[in-house]
Amino acid sequence: MSVYGFMSGSAFSVAANAVSTNQLAGQLYEFLQVRSLVRYRAAASAAGLNTSLLCVPRPGPVVNDQPISQANRWPVLPDDLVTQFPASAGSRLVLTFRNTTAGALTVNWVLETIG
């Protein structure tokens, strides 16, 4: 197994009390080309940033509005690992962030597909 897909976002800003758009929309590996192990990690600039990750057609979210690390740096393994899971070829990944605070927060994230 080797990493075949790598997607990331650096210092992405989420407005106060807002939900981001799908961060994987238009990315090369938004739709998985082969059966893969998906590994997702993230780190926010401060407390109050939650994340959700869907893998369609899997029933229900993989991660549902969960707080992420407040390390304020590039996310590292294993400290900032949010989840990893197997996914079938053709699955669509949807990644969003929700800011629960009154001020804008930033997040760094990495999503790897290993197949």
ABEGO torsion letter per residue (X at the ends): XBBABBBBBBGBBBBBGBBBBBAABGBAAABBABBBBBBBBBBBABBGBBBBBBBOABBEBABBGBBBBAAGBBBBOAAABABBBBBBBGBBBBBBBBBABABBBBBBBBBBBBX
